[in-house]
Amino acid sequence: MNPLFDRIRERLAAKVNEAAEAHGVLVLRIDAAALLDVVRGLKDDFRFDMFSDVTAVDWLGQEPRFEVVWHFYSTVHRLRVRIKARVPEGEPRVPSLVGLYGAAKFMERECHEMYGIAFAGNEDLRPILLYEGFMGHPLRKDYPKALEQPLVPYREGFEPGRE
Amino acid sequence: MNPRTIPIRPEAQKSGAFEVLCTRKDELIGWARKFSLFPYPFVTACCAMEFMAVSSTPYDTDRFGAALPRFTPRQSDLLMVVGTVTHKQAPVLLKVWEQMCEPKWVIAFGVCATSGGFYNNYAAVQGIDRVVPVDVYIPGCPPRPEMVIDGIMQLQEKIANQQHLIVNDRF
């Protein structure tokens, strides 16, 4: 394992449940409540200055159901870190990173509309790729595949698909 | 003189006296209209590459009078929907179509515009005919230029057989 990754593991051992390296990326499994401490440590102490992505995985049937995944990159060390936290279906809520990375604003909006993850602290969670009035979260595994939510009425003879 | 050169004989010069064209008025109008298409390219996705290929020299849609794209719907009469249309974009497509003056025609270029293609999901409209009426469908992912040309020729045939409003009893 990369020596920097070992140092990160030692420093954040109290907050991290499980750490491993996968394809050259350090993977940290944490509790959602510890997110801000872990990310602040990565940013301030280890210079992970770029927030690449936040997305989610829907493990339908498992509990807790959702796994939120963040990616960070250090332009100094040229290394990547992936953080994973599980959140339950009943309250899919994680802290927002807008205070640490400005880029989090839009990416959290996308994750919110696609998976219904709430980001506490992000004031602006309007739809960004979808449109106002869209019901449900289309990348959840239980979203009906054939459901159409058209914005304009269909012409005569055409019916929007339902499930 | 080269023996293969056909000499121009003074006695064979054109006078115009015997240049007569026999046709019907509505056919003449249809013939004139079918070579005067002004396409509006509503280009949303990767089919645009094929649209450029069919527009440029080797295939040359100019031969069909469909060379000059107008980038305002008010000056065009052929809406070419090239690529995937999403539900979020459907109101834009409808607005563009409504802004075009009659008479107007629509070509669905590529399988996504025709039927949604393989994008059978929450985002893609399953064929633009749900939103605007379509005259010619050109499937393919992307369609070959020959298919596009065939589609344009089918549309031309349709236009030539339509009756323009000026062709009436008093015309």
Interface residues (C-beta under 8 A of the other chain):
Chain A: L129 L130 Y131 P138 Y143 K145 A146 L147 E148 Q149 P150 L151 V152 Y154 R155 F158 G161
Chain B: H87 K88 A90 P91 L94 N120 N121 Y122 A123 V125 Q126 D129 R130 V131 V132 P133
